[in-house]
Amino acid sequence: MLIYTCSSSHGFGHAARDAAVLQALRRLRPEWTLVMSSGLPPPVLKRLLGDSSIQQRSCHWDVGMVQADALGVDRAATLTALDLLEQRLPALIEAEASWLAAQEQPVLIFGDIPPAAAALAQRVRAPLVWMSNFGWDDIYAPLGPAFQRAAEAAAEAYRCGDLLLRCPFDLPMNWGLPERRLGLVCGTPQAIPADLEACFDALHVPVVLVGFGGIGLSLRSDLFQLWPNHHFLLPASATASQQPELAELPNLTVLPEGVRPVDVLGRCSRSLGKPGFSSFCEAMAQGVGLHVVERSGFAEASALMDGLQRHGQHRFLSRLELDAGAWQLDQPLLAPTEAPLSALGAQEAALALVSWVEGIFNFQP
């Protein structure tokens, strides 16, 4: 059995949660062929997957929204990118259909959430399972007439699926499909280098993870110095590479390449960043409070913030407060209004895929 994952290239969050599901699926069915197909850089995918037996295919399936920075989107650039994608997709679909045919195995297309996954599934006559907390139809529709065609095309593609695995912090996704609801979908922490572990052991102040996704967000070095009684962790991302002066700060550590934020969250008391599905899931699964900078112009953000208020410890910041260093790290976290969510979403998704595949294809473990 071959599970072919069409993963969105919009940021790192989709690939992070897809990798978590594939890792759980590998444990359940080690004999299956698992494939991650994404436009993200191969080293990023390798780090997220952490399993060389999961094959990688370099394919740019969707645009999502072109980001002006970690907190803003560029609508004009998004429309241009959508037009270019439409021209490239037919050749990509044919190439991947030929590759899949050469594998000579039954295939399931697993989509998160490029609409083009539906065209690939139809081309190879394979069933299609979606997993997400939103669709691009939900994102494009509120953006006005210029995005209407893209919204309608996405909705039509999503309705071609056979099953929806619905993640938390969700938008409507009214696609008329059978559904199964999941808990938090996130990866499992891995061991960190011994010297980094020793660094944590030597700290006697609160540790705060700062992360704004793969694009990163420039923060002035003096802002960190406003919090001398806190120690900050910064992923080895665009921010760290563009601001080498940050590594010289006595109260900041840039994480080594290969160490993921999820690997160090358990050593942190709080996390500072933007609304993001994977970062929310990872922090909430490990009981870490979230200081989140409000974001406008992207419909998923409101669902994420609402879900955080209901299920996670939090504080909300404005962009002005972020830029001024008023990060509220000395303030108590606000308690959620409802119970925590299950942290077993990746395992639940993998079990759902196994059950569905073995029911459809009459496979036996």
KAZIBEL-V893733 format. One record per backbone hydrogen bond with DSSP energy under -0.5 kcal/mol. CO is the residue of the C=O (numbers start at 1). NH is the residue of the N-H. Records with the same first field share a line. If there is no record, write none. Layout:
CO: NH + NH
This chain:
1: 3 + 33
2: 4 + 108
3: 5 + 35
4: 6 + 110
5: 7 + 37
6: 112
9: 11
10: 14
12: 16
13: 17
14: 18
15: 19
16: 20
17: 21
18: 22
19: 23
20: 24
21: 25
22: 26
23: 27
24: 28
25: 29
29: 32
32: 34
33: 3
34: 55
35: 5 + 37
36: 38 + 57
37: 7
38: 59
41: 44 + 45
42: 46
43: 47
44: 48
45: 49
46: 50
51: 54
53: 55
55: 36
57: 38 + 59
59: 61
66: 74
69: 72
72: 68 + 69
73: 75
74: 78
75: 79
76: 80
77: 81
78: 82
79: 83
80: 84
81: 85
82: 86
83: 87
84: 88
85: 89
86: 90
88: 92
89: 93
90: 94
91: 95
92: 96
93: 97
94: 98
95: 99
96: 100
97: 101
98: 102
99: 103
100: 103 + 104
101: 104
106: 2
107: 127
108: 4 + 110
109: 111 + 129
110: 6
111: 131
112: 8
114: 117
115: 118 + 119
116: 120
117: 121
118: 122
119: 123
120: 124
121: 125 + 126
127: 109
128: 162 + 163
129: 111
130: 165
132: 167
133: 171
135: 138 + 139
136: 140
137: 141
138: 142
140: 143
141: 144
144: 147
145: 148 + 149
147: 151
148: 152
149: 153
150: 154
151: 155
152: 156
153: 157
154: 158
155: 159
157: 160
158: 161
163: 130
164: 166 + 180
165: 132 + 167
166: 182
173: 175
178: 164
180: 166
184: 186 + 345 + 346
193: 197
194: 198
195: 199
196: 200
197: 201
198: 202
199: 203
200: 203
206: 231
207: 269 + 270
208: 233
209: 211 + 272
210: 235
211: 274
212: 216
214: 238
216: 70
220: 223 + 224
221: 224 + 225
222: 226
223: 226
224: 227
225: 228
227: 230
229: 206
231: 208
232: 253
233: 210
234: 255
235: 237
237: 241
238: 242
239: 243
243: 246
244: 247
245: 248
246: 249
249: 252
251: 232
253: 234 + 255
256: 259
258: 260
260: 263 + 264
261: 264 + 265
264: 267
265: 268
269: 289
270: 209
271: 291
272: 211
273: 293
276: 280
277: 281
278: 282
279: 283
280: 284
281: 285
282: 286
283: 288
284: 287
289: 271 + 291
290: 292 + 315
291: 273
292: 317
293: 275
298: 301 + 302
299: 302 + 303
300: 304
301: 305
302: 306
303: 307
304: 308
305: 309
306: 310
307: 311
308: 312
309: 337
310: 338
313: 290
314: 334
315: 292
317: 294
318: 322
319: 323
320: 324
321: 325 + 326
322: 325
325: 327
328: 331
334: 314
342: 184
344: 348
345: 349
346: 350
347: 351
348: 352
349: 353
350: 354
351: 355
352: 356
353: 357
354: 358
355: 359
356: 360
357: 361
358: 362
